[in-house]
Amino acid sequence: MNREDTLHHLDGAVLAAIRRHAIAILPELGPGDFLPGVTLAELGLNSVDRSEVVTNVMDDLDVLVPITEFRQAMPVADLVHLFERYR
């Protein structure tokens, strides 16, 4: 199963939350921009923006992911997997 297939099999709530909060910061983004191998930085979110997205997604999902779990350039699919692990 490739990364794109994997993303489609994950809980849609996690990906939807990531998209929603990223688009709230950068309205020019669209749902189709969130490809599995693309990082939030590649989508144009700076480090403060990415931190805000992560914090808001954790609030939405009512999960606490240790900060040490996040990597600098984490692709969307890996980010979804990470949130899924803590749900």
Buried (B, 14 or more C-beta within 10 A) or exposed (E): EEBEEBBEEBEEBBBBBBBBBBBEBBEEBEEEBBBBEEBBBEBEBEEEBBBBBBEBBBEBBEBEBEEEEBEEEBBBBBBBBBBBEEE
